[in-house]
Amino acid sequence: MIPFVDLKTQFKHVEKDIRVRMDSVFKHGQYIMGPEVLELEEKLSAFAGTKYCVGCASGTDALLMALMVKNVGPGDAVFTTPFTFIATAEVISLLGATPVFVDIDPQTFNMDVNKLDLAIKGLKTNNPSIYPLPANQPNLKPKGIITVDLFGLPCDYDVVDMIAKEHGLFVIEDAAQGFGGKYKDKMAGSFGDMGCTSFFPAKPLGCYGDAGAIFTDDDAADKILRSIRIHGMGNHPYDNPRIGLNARIDTLQAAILLPKLDLFPFELDKRQHVADRYSNNLSGLRPHLLTPQIPSEFRSAWAQYSVLSDKREHVMNALKKNEFPTAVYYPKPLHLQGAFAGLGYKEGDMPESENISKRIFSLPIHPYLEDRVIDQICEVISMEVFSKDVKA
């Protein structure tokens, strides 16, 4: 079976440079906050087009740290999408605040900005008839929004920022999947008050372990973030003006990311090529199979190539028989997860997320996927979708 994400082939392209970088770390021995960390932060901020970048231990820590900068805590409501990985909402709950879920746009899979506006107005007036709200929490204060650039596609930040400004809310961009994507003339990671990303190995820009980063143009936020990631440290290691985390990015992971960042623009172009070939091959299968739709003025980083079909299980089984892997992101939306049962959401509250979770699946996508393999995958899908003995 071919790999869903081919990190081994990628390593062949950067092995020499990575080994040189890692050997340099072994020689200077600064395994914690070594010089590679600052070098990476400077290059990442230049890539994203922000004034600052603060490296950290994971994408989850990046989100948590950003919320801590905003002093999020009990009684605060933070609006986010239920169609994402749990980390996005988990960090809200970890600080004692309450996630308020907002359904998605069925075309982009990102948060529906019209429903976002309704959810904020519903919460402000404590009126769940305007939009479904967490149960038995009448005194929540709207505090902020965490957007998610799902599967690599940035959100519509012109509208998100307008809504946030109208209601006095902060915006944190979860660009864990979106880093490398673009909206108009701005790169993912540069939107909102802070942008957060992950360098988990399977991400478009991934390391060989866990790591993340926060991007901002705010001088004060940058200073606080650098304090939070080292136990709330002040002017010296035993001066702690605030509660913080042990959330430093590892020097070795920074060293690994530096040559991979050099390769990143090339890999983004290759991901676009793979996505285009899939879309061209599969375009004739509508309405039985729907391919991703990228609005004008947007560029996706193509963290995933996700399609919709009422014959999902049949198509996935056929691909598996032919040794082509697939994955489902996400089979159960967050508002129906046991972790958030206390919020009182029920089936039917987020109909788009619930519907898409039953129909969506992702195909292999990485910069080194060969055209012939893409064509073979598409041929299997086409044969299965049009098979007369398979019912939807």
Buried (B, 14 or more C-beta within 10 A) or exposed (E): EBEBBBEEBBEEBBEEBBEEBBEBBEEEEEEEBBBBBEBBBEBBBEBBBBEBBBBBBBBBBBBBBBBBBBEBEEEBBBBBBBBBBBBBBBBBBBBEBBBBBBBBBBEBBBBBBEBBBBBBBBBBEEEBEBBBBBEEBEEBEBBBBBBBBBBBBBBBBEEBBEBBEEBEBBBBBBBBBBBBBBBEEBBBBBBBBBBBBBBBBBBBBBBBBBBBBBBBBBEEBBEBBBBBBBBBBEEEEEEBEEEBBEBBBBBBBBBBBBBBBEBBEEBBEBBBBBBEBBBEBBEEBEEBBBBBEBEEEBBBBBBBBBBBBBBBEBBBBBBEEBEBBBBBBBEBBBBBBEEBEEBBBEEEBBEBBBBBBEBBBBBBBBBBBEEEBBEBBBEBBBEBBEEEEBEE
